[in-house]
Amino acid sequence: MLKNLLLHLLHAPLRLLRTRRESRVWPDLESAIADFNRRNYAEVVAKCRAALLREPRSAQANHLCGRALMELERHAEAEACLNAAVAADPALAEAYSDLALVMLKAGDYQAAEKHCRQAVKAQPKEPRYRLHLAEILESTGRDNEALMELLVAQEYAPDQVDVLQELLIKLDQLGQYAEALRVAERALVELGETFETWFFLAYARYSTGDSLGAVEASARAISFRANVPGIYVTRGSALLALGKIEEAAASYQRALRLQPDYPDALFHLGMVNLMRGRYRDGWAGFEYRFKIRRANRRSCEPRWNGTSLRERTLHVMREQGLGDDIMYSSCFPQLIKDAKHCYIECEPRLEKLFARSFPEATFIPLVDNATKEAVLQRDDIDVRIFSASVPGYLRNSLRDFPRHQGYLRADTERTRYWREKLAALGDGLKVGISWRGGTVHTNRKRRTLSLDTLQPLLALPGVHWVNLQYGERAAEIAGCSKAAHDITITDWPEAIDGDYDETAALVSALDLVISVCTSVIHLAGALGRPVWVMVPRAAEWRYGLEGETMPWYPTARLLRQSEAGSWEAVIARAREDLARRLNAALE
């Protein structure tokens, strides 16, 4: 932030430099600044403290000393110096900003926000303080407030690249893809054709699902500057979305030739290796998720590294989504067998299902941040690991995936109840259906259909369709029952909108589940129930690149797109295969 403190001090308010106390320490500070720029931080501290003996209330000497102490990671001492700096000069915005950084290091987000707001108040038109405040707000889950700060920063600095970049990233995080595209297109017009404006346009186009446009914009950006690894990652992701796996991998590798330790490229290449079934290399790349933006910030120490768990208590930390929780839970039996005891975090809706399925473990539903912090304070835990890191030790080849018949156990009484409810629908197959998957962050567009699109499948006689779709669906289901379609989809909200244990009982009672890539396919597969998955051309790594099977769930069958965005052939095949199954049931 302060690569050149001399430049910062020369731009400090003239009234400050003219005061007697600052002029008395200025000769010492010139020498200390030179040491700071040479990274001789211990010398800086010594010279600043010598100056402060003569003038304890020097804002600049206290600030510079605090900055050097921050670099030496002596944060408590830095805090004291920085507090002295702002006490001496309440308009010293940079010192407030540095105090916010110290408070972030200490995990005190409330104090960090307070100090950062003081910096913004002192210099409201300086965008970097608003960028810093946006980061703090994001850390506390206040994404919309963070967005507002970024929008204000962009108003004050419309041509500042780092502000524009952060704004686009935040819009993307919030799923405001159309707005991100509008901002990127406007930047191209107003700022002209540069590497940055084409890069931003490539990023925004990719987010809106215009993968071909993203590839084209990436090429334009590369024509300006061909030595920036990030543009090759964006290009690779767009190629991957188009199903061009080898080209995508080559793009990631090009980024690594430019910067061999580039985390984004290593992570995305890891995903490609997982898709290819090269699990050992894939999991190694997957670990780089902790070094890229928006990675999990919780402490995981001491971290389990795959060594023996004999006589040790393991804490498995939740990291990703509901479907991931279910998929990674296939590793729990081995962890439970090997460890003295396992404490396992879970999504609250999975607590009852997991506790029944793995009774030897202790499950901790993460209901709030206080719960997260409380489990980190336990003194009976020897080692920790994030759940998504466990397969890196237990699933390094196809032989490591068990041929299970289901490792989750639904409630038998509730399953019997739902079988009776299903039987009351009449003769015929009872098939669960889900047609929307993902979130704004996990490729929802690629994983979502409409009931209108599914109409050829849903119109097949002899099938009782049962809703497994969570979220808003009433209007869409009602539309199916109108005269144009005359299709009935039975919806029992009590099985879908509450505890996932009830959903598990319903799924266990069905004859079959047909779904896009969403959490219900993980549930069905983990219960050992037959499930057909409608898979997009560019699917997530867990579905692999080809074939009808996936190693995580032996009872799952994959119906793949042959062309990105085209579902007609997938739906036609599902209808044909379901018709054959109906005929076989009647014979």
C-alpha positions in Angstrom: 0.0 0.0 0.0 2.9 2.4 0.8 5.6 1.4 -1.7 7.1 4.8 -1.4 6.4 6.5 1.9 8.4 9.6 0.8 5.8 10.2 -1.9 3.0 9.8 0.7 4.6 12.3 3.1 5.2 14.9 0.4 1.5 14.8 -0.3 0.5 15.2 3.4 -1.3 18.4 4.2 1.1 21.3 4.2 -0.2 22.5 7.5 1.0 19.3 9.0 4.6 19.6 7.6 4.8 23.2 8.8 4.0 22.5 12.4 6.9 22.7 14.8 6.8 19.2 16.0 6.9 17.7 12.5 9.7 19.9 11.3 11.8 18.9 14.3 11.7 15.2 13.4 11.8 15.6 9.6 15.6 15.0 9.2 15.3 11.7 11.1 12.2 10.7 9.1 14.0 11.2 5.7 16.6 8.6 6.7 13.9 6.3 8.1 11.9 6.5 4.9 14.9 5.5 2.9 15.3 2.5 5.2 11.7 1.6 4.8 12.0 1.6 1.0 15.0 -0.7 1.4 12.9 -2.9 3.7 15.2 -2.3 6.7 12.2 -2.2 9.0 14.1 -2.7 12.3 16.2 0.4 11.5 13.0 2.3 10.7 11.7 1.5 14.2 14.9 2.5 15.9 15.1 5.9 14.0 11.4 6.6 14.6 11.6 5.9 18.3 14.7 8.1 18.5 12.7 10.9 16.9 9.7 10.3 19.2 11.9 10.8 22.2 12.3 14.4 21.0 8.7 14.8 19.8 6.4 12.1 21.2 3.3 13.7 19.4 4.7 13.5 15.9 1.9 12.0 13.8 4.3 11.1 11.0 6.9 9.5 13.2 4.3 7.4 15.0 2.7 6.4 11.7 6.0 5.4 10.0 7.0 3.4 13.1 3.6 1.7 13.1 4.0 0.8 9.4 7.4 -0.7 10.0 6.1 -2.7 13.0 3.3 -4.0 10.9 5.9 -5.3 8.4 7.7 -7.0 11.3 4.4 -8.5 12.3 4.6 -6.8 15.8 1.0 -5.9 15.6 0.3 -4.9 19.2 3.1 -2.4 19.1 2.0 -1.2 15.7 -1.5 -0.6 17.0 -0.2 1.6 19.8 1.9 3.7 17.4 -0.9 4.1 14.9 -3.3 5.1 17.6 -0.8 7.8 18.7 -0.6 9.0 15.1 -4.3 9.5 14.7 -4.6 11.1 18.1 -1.9 13.6 17.0 -3.6 14.2 13.6 -7.2 13.0 13.3 -7.1 13.8 9.5 -4.3 11.3 8.9 -6.4 8.9 6.8 -3.5 6.5 5.9 -2.9 5.8 9.6 -6.6 4.9 10.1 -6.4 2.6 7.1 -3.3 0.9 8.6 -5.1 0.6 11.9 -7.9 -1.2 10.1 -5.4 -3.7 8.7 -4.0 -4.4 12.2 -7.5 -5.0 13.5 -8.2 -7.4 10.6 -5.1 -9.3 11.5 -6.4 -9.6 15.1 -9.8 -10.8 13.8 -11.6 -7.7 15.2 -13.8 -6.8 12.2 -15.8 -4.3 14.1 -12.8 -2.2 15.0 -11.4 -2.6 11.5 -14.5 -1.2 10.0 -14.6 1.7 12.5 -11.0 2.7 11.6 -11.6 2.3 7.9 -14.7 4.5 8.0 -12.5 7.1 9.7 -10.1 6.9 6.8 -13.0 7.3 4.3 -14.4 10.3 6.3 -11.0 12.0 6.3 -10.6 11.5 2.5 -13.9 10.6 1.0 -12.7 10.9 -2.6 -9.7 8.6 -2.1 -10.9 5.2 -3.7 -8.3 2.9 -2.0 -9.9 3.5 1.4 -13.3 2.5 0.0 -11.7 -0.6 -1.6 -10.4 -1.5 1.8 -13.7 -0.9 3.5 -15.4 -3.0 0.9 -13.0 -5.9 1.7 -13.9 -5.6 5.4 -17.6 -5.5 4.7 -17.2 -8.6 2.4 -15.4 -10.4 5.2 -18.4 -10.0 7.5 -20.9 -11.1 4.8 -22.2 -7.7 4.0 -21.8 -8.0 0.2 -24.4 -5.4 -0.8 -22.8 -2.8 1.5 -19.4 -3.6 0.0 -20.9 -3.1 -3.5 -22.2 0.3 -2.6 -18.7 1.4 -1.5 -17.2 0.1 -4.7 -19.8 2.0 -6.8 -19.0 5.2 -4.9 -15.2 4.6 -5.4 -15.9 4.1 -9.1 -17.7 7.4 -9.3 -14.7 9.2 -7.9 -12.2 7.2 -10.0 -13.9 6.0 -13.2 -10.6 5.4 -14.9 -8.8 3.6 -12.1 -8.3 0.0 -13.1 -8.1 -1.6 -9.6 -11.5 0.0 -8.7 -13.1 -1.2 -11.9 -11.7 -4.7 -11.3 -13.0 -5.0 -7.8 -16.4 -3.7 -8.8 -16.7 -6.3 -11.6 -15.7 -9.1 -9.2 -18.2 -8.0 -6.6 -21.0 -7.8 -9.2 -20.1 -11.3 -10.4 -20.1 -12.6 -6.8 -23.6 -11.2 -6.3 -24.9 -12.7 -9.5 -25.4 -9.3 -11.1 -24.0 -10.5 -14.4 -25.9 -8.2 -16.7 -24.8 -5.2 -14.7 -21.2 -6.4 -14.7 -21.3 -6.7 -18.5 -22.8 -3.2 -18.8 -20.0 -1.8 -16.7 -17.3 -3.6 -18.7 -18.9 -2.5 -22.0 -19.0 1.1 -20.8 -15.4 1.0 -19.7 -14.4 -0.2 -23.2 -16.2 2.8 -24.8 -15.1 5.4 -22.2 -11.6 4.3 -21.5 -10.8 2.9 -25.0 -9.3 -0.3 -26.1 -6.7 -1.5 -23.7 -5.5 -4.8 -22.3 -7.5 -4.1 -19.1 -10.8 -3.1 -20.8 -10.8 -6.2 -23.1 -9.8 -8.4 -20.1 -12.8 -7.0 -18.1 -15.1 -7.6 -21.0 -13.9 -11.2 -21.4 -14.5 -11.7 -17.6 -18.0 -10.2 -17.8 -19.0 -12.1 -21.0 -17.9 -15.4 -19.4 -20.0 -14.6 -16.3 -23.1 -14.0 -18.5 -22.6 -17.4 -20.2 -21.3 -15.9 -23.5 -18.3 -18.2 -23.6 -17.6 -17.7 -27.2 -17.6 -13.9 -26.7 -15.3 -14.3 -23.8 -12.8 -16.3 -25.9 -12.9 -13.5 -28.5 -12.4 -10.7 -26.0 -9.5 -12.7 -24.4 -7.8 -12.8 -27.8 -8.2 -9.0 -28.1 -6.7 -8.5 -24.6 -3.8 -10.8 -25.4 -3.1 -8.8 -28.6 -2.3 -5.9 -26.3 -0.3 -7.8 -23.7 0.5 -11.5 -23.9 2.4 -11.9 -20.7 -0.4 -11.7 -18.1 -1.3 -15.1 -16.7 -4.8 -14.1 -15.6 -6.2 -13.6 -19.1 -5.2 -17.2 -20.0 -7.2 -18.5 -17.0 -10.3 -16.5 -18.1 -9.8 -17.8 -21.6 -9.3 -21.3 -20.4 -12.5 -21.2 -18.3 -14.5 -20.0 -21.3 -13.0 -22.8 -23.5 -13.9 -25.3 -20.8 -17.5 -24.0 -20.8 -17.6 -24.7 -24.5 -16.4 -28.2 -23.9 -13.0 -27.6 -25.4 -11.1 -29.4 -22.6 -7.7 -29.8 -24.2 -7.7 -26.2 -25.4 -8.7 -25.1 -21.9 -5.9 -27.1 -20.3 -3.4 -25.6 -22.8 -4.5 -22.1 -21.8 -4.0 -22.8 -18.1 -0.6 -24.2 -18.9 0.3 -21.1 -20.8 -0.5 -19.1 -17.7 1.8 -21.4 -15.7 4.7 -20.9 -18.2 4.4 -17.2 -17.5 4.1 -17.7 -13.7 4.8 -21.2 -12.5 3.2 -20.6 -9.1 0.1 -18.8 -10.3 -2.6 -20.1 -8.0 -5.6 -19.6 -10.3 -4.0 -21.6 -13.1 -2.9 -24.4 -10.8 -6.4 -24.6 -9.3 -8.2 -24.7 -12.6 -5.7 -27.2 -14.1 -6.4 -29.3 -11.0 -10.1 -29.3 -11.9 -9.3 -30.4 -15.4 -7.2 -33.3 -14.0 -10.0 -34.3 -11.7 -12.3 -34.3 -14.8 -9.8 -36.5 -16.6 -9.7 -38.9 -13.6 -6.1 -38.0 -12.8 -7.0 -37.7 -9.1 -3.6 -37.4 -7.5 -2.6 -34.4 -9.6 -6.2 -33.1 -9.5 -6.4 -33.0 -5.7 -3.0 -31.3 -5.6 -4.3 -28.5 -7.8 -7.6 -28.4 -5.9 -5.6 -27.3 -2.7 -4.8 -24.0 -4.4 -8.3 -22.9 -3.8 -7.0 -21.5 -0.5 -4.7 -19.2 -2.3 -7.2 -17.6 -4.7 -9.8 -15.0 -4.1 -12.8 -15.8 -1.9 -11.1 -18.9 -0.5 -12.1 -20.1 3.0 -10.6 -17.8 5.6 -11.1 -20.0 8.7 -8.1 -21.3 10.5 -7.4 -25.1 10.1 -4.6 -25.7 12.5 -3.0 -28.1 13.2 -3.8 -29.5 9.8 -4.0 -33.2 9.3 -1.6 -34.3 6.5 -2.8 -37.9 6.0 -0.7 -39.5 8.7 -2.0 -42.1 11.1 -5.1 -41.0 13.1 -4.6 -43.7 15.7 -5.4 -42.3 19.2 -6.0 -38.8 17.7 -9.2 -36.8 17.5 -10.0 -35.3 14.1 -12.1 -32.2 13.4 -13.6 -32.2 9.8 -14.5 -28.6 8.8 -17.3 -27.8 6.5 -16.3 -25.9 3.4 -18.7 -26.0 0.5 -22.3 -26.7 -0.5 -25.0 -29.2 0.5 -24.2 -31.6 -2.3 -20.5 -31.4 -1.5 -21.2 -32.3 2.1 -23.0 -35.4 1.0 -20.4 -36.4 -1.5 -17.4 -36.0 0.8 -19.3 -37.8 3.5 -18.5 -41.0 1.6 -15.0 -40.7 3.2 -16.4 -40.5 6.8 -16.5 -44.3 7.5 -12.8 -44.6 6.9 -12.0 -41.5 9.1 -14.3 -42.7 11.8 -12.6 -46.2 11.7 -9.1 -44.8 11.8 -9.5 -42.0 14.4 -10.0 -42.0 18.1 -13.0 -39.8 17.5 -14.3 -37.5 14.8 -16.0 -34.1 15.2 -17.7 -33.3 11.9 -19.3 -30.0 10.9 -22.3 -30.1 8.7 -25.1 -28.1 7.2 -27.9 -28.0 9.8 -30.4 -29.7 7.5 -28.1 -32.8 7.3 -27.5 -33.3 11.0 -30.2 -35.9 11.7 -29.4 -37.9 8.5 -25.6 -37.8 9.1 -26.0 -38.7 12.8 -28.1 -41.8 12.0 -25.8 -42.8 9.2 -22.5 -42.4 11.1 -23.5 -42.8 14.8 -19.9 -43.1 16.0 -19.1 -39.5 15.1 -20.2 -36.2 16.7 -21.8 -33.9 14.2 -21.8 -30.1 14.7 -24.4 -28.2 12.7 -23.0 -24.8 11.7 -26.0 -22.6 12.6 -24.0 -19.4 13.0 -20.5 -17.9 13.3 -20.5 -18.4 17.1 -20.8 -22.1 16.5 -17.9 -22.0 14.1 -15.7 -20.2 16.6 -16.8 -22.4 19.5 -15.6 -25.6 17.8 -12.2 -24.0 17.0 -11.7 -23.4 20.7 -12.2 -27.0 21.8 -9.1 -28.4 23.5 -9.8 -32.1 22.8 -9.0 -31.9 19.1 -5.6 -33.0 17.8 -5.8 -32.3 14.1 -8.2 -30.6 11.6 -8.9 -30.8 7.9 -11.5 -29.2 5.5 -13.9 -31.8 4.2 -13.0 -31.1 0.5 -9.3 -31.9 1.3 -10.0 -35.3 2.7 -10.4 -37.1 -0.7 -6.8 -36.0 -1.5 -5.7 -38.7 1.0 -8.4 -41.3 0.4 -9.5 -41.0 -3.3 -6.4 -41.0 -5.5 -7.5 -43.7 -8.0 -10.6 -45.4 -9.2 -9.7 -48.3 -6.9 -10.1 -46.0 -3.9 -13.8 -45.4 -4.6 -15.9 -48.0 -2.7 -18.6 -49.9 -4.7 -21.2 -49.0 -2.1 -25.0 -49.6 -2.1 -25.6 -46.4 -0.2 -23.8 -45.0 2.8 -26.6 -42.8 4.1 -29.5 -44.2 6.0 -33.0 -42.7 5.8 -35.5 -43.0 8.6 -37.3 -46.3 8.0 -40.6 -45.1 9.5 -40.7 -42.0 7.4 -39.7 -44.0 4.3 -42.6 -46.3 4.9 -44.9 -43.3 5.3 -43.8 -41.9 2.0 -44.2 -45.3 0.2 -47.8 -45.3 1.4 -48.3 -41.7 0.1 -46.8 -42.7 -3.2 -48.9 -45.8 -3.5 -52.0 -43.7 -3.1 -51.1 -42.0 -6.4 -52.0 -45.1 -8.3 -50.2 -47.7 -10.5 -47.1 -46.7 -12.4 -43.6 -45.6 -11.7 -43.0 -43.0 -9.0 -40.2 -40.7 -10.3 -38.7 -37.7 -8.6 -37.9 -34.7 -10.8 -35.6 -31.7 -10.2 -34.9 -29.2 -13.0 -32.9 -26.3 -11.4 -29.5 -26.5 -9.9 -26.6 -24.4 -8.6 -26.4 -20.8 -7.3 -25.2 -17.6 -8.9 -21.7 -18.7 -8.1 -21.9 -22.3 -9.4 -22.9 -22.1 -13.1 -26.7 -22.1 -12.5 -27.4 -21.3 -16.2 -25.7 -24.5 -17.4 -27.5 -26.6 -14.8 -31.0 -25.3 -15.1 -34.0 -26.3 -17.3 -37.6 -25.3 -17.4 -40.6 -27.6 -17.1 -41.7 -26.5 -20.5 -38.4 -27.8 -21.9 -38.9 -31.1 -20.1 -42.5 -31.5 -21.4 -41.6 -34.4 -23.8 -40.3 -36.4 -20.9 -43.0 -35.4 -18.4 -45.8 -36.2 -20.9 -44.8 -39.9 -20.9 -47.9 -42.0 -19.8 -47.6 -44.3 -16.8 -45.3 -42.1 -14.7 -46.3 -40.3 -11.5 -43.9 -37.3 -11.2 -43.0 -36.1 -7.7 -41.3 -32.8 -7.1 -37.8 -32.7 -5.7 -37.1 -29.1 -6.6 -36.4 -26.7 -3.7 -37.2 -23.0 -3.9 -39.9 -21.2 -5.8 -41.7 -23.7 -8.0 -45.5 -23.5 -7.4 -46.3 -21.3 -10.4 -44.2 -23.4 -12.8 -45.8 -26.7 -11.5 -49.2 -25.2 -11.8 -48.5 -24.2 -15.4 -47.8 -27.9 -16.2 -51.3 -28.9 -15.1 -53.0 -26.5 -17.5 -54.8 -27.8 -20.6 -51.8 -27.2 -22.9 -49.8 -29.9 -21.0 -52.1 -31.7 -18.6 -49.1 -32.9 -16.6 -49.3 -33.5 -12.9 -46.3 -33.1 -10.6 -47.1 -33.9 -7.0 -45.5 -31.5 -4.6 -45.2 -32.2 -0.9 -43.5 -29.1 0.5 -43.0 -30.8 3.9 -40.6 -33.2 2.3 -38.6 -30.5 0.4 -38.6 -27.2 2.2 -37.4 -28.3 5.7 -35.0 -30.9 7.1 -33.2 -32.9 4.5 -33.9 -36.0 6.5 -37.4 -35.9 5.3 -36.2 -35.5 1.7 -34.0 -38.5 2.1 -37.1 -40.6 3.3 -39.1 -39.5 0.2 -36.2 -40.2 -2.2 -35.7 -43.7 -0.6 -39.4 -44.4 -1.4 -39.2 -43.4 -5.1 -38.6 -45.8 -7.9 -36.2 -43.4 -9.7 -34.9 -39.8 -9.5 -34.2 -37.8 -12.7 -32.5 -34.5 -12.1 -30.1 -31.9 -13.4 -26.8 -31.5 -11.5 -27.9 -30.5 -8.1 -27.8 -31.7 -4.5 -30.6 -34.2 -4.9 -28.5 -36.4 -7.1 -25.9 -36.6 -4.4 -28.6 -37.5 -1.9 -30.1 -40.2 -4.2 -26.6 -41.6 -5.0 -25.5 -41.6 -1.3 -28.7 -43.5 -0.4 -28.0 -46.1 -3.1 -31.1 -45.2 -5.1 -31.2 -45.1 -8.9 -30.7 -41.6 -10.3 -30.4 -40.3 -13.8 -28.4 -37.1 -14.1 -28.9 -34.7 -17.0 -25.3 -33.4 -17.4 -24.3 -30.3 -19.4 -21.5 -30.5 -22.0 -19.1 -28.6 -19.7 -20.0 -30.3 -16.4 -18.4 -30.0 -13.0 -15.3 -32.0 -12.4 -17.0 -34.7 -10.4 -19.0 -35.9 -13.5 -15.9 -36.6 -15.5 -15.5 -36.1 -19.2 -17.3 -39.1 -20.7 -19.2 -42.2 -19.9 -22.5 -42.9 -18.1 -21.0 -43.6 -14.6 -19.4 -41.6 -11.9 -17.2 -43.2 -9.2 -18.8 -41.4 -6.3 -22.2 -43.1 -6.8 -22.5 -46.5 -8.4 -26.3 -46.1 -8.8 -26.0 -42.9 -10.8 -26.4 -42.9 -14.6 -25.2 -39.8 -16.6 -27.1 -38.6 -19.6 -24.7 -36.1 -21.2 -25.2 -33.2 -23.6 -23.3 -33.7 -26.9 -23.5 -29.9 -27.6 -23.2 -27.1 -25.1 -26.6 -25.6 -24.3 -28.7 -28.2 -26.2 -30.9 -30.4 -24.1 -33.2 -31.9 -26.7 -31.2 -35.1 -27.3 -30.7 -35.7 -23.5 -34.5 -35.3 -22.9 -35.4 -37.6 -25.8 -33.0 -40.3 -24.5 -34.4 -40.0 -21.0 -37.9 -40.5 -22.4 -36.9 -43.5 -24.5 -35.1 -45.2 -21.6 -37.9 -44.4 -19.2 -40.4 -45.9 -21.7 -38.4 -49.1 -21.8 -38.3 -49.3 -18.1 -42.1 -48.9 -18.0 -42.5 -51.6 -20.5 -40.2 -53.9 -18.6 -42.2 -53.3 -15.4 -45.5 -54.3 -17.2 -44.1 -57.5 -18.6 
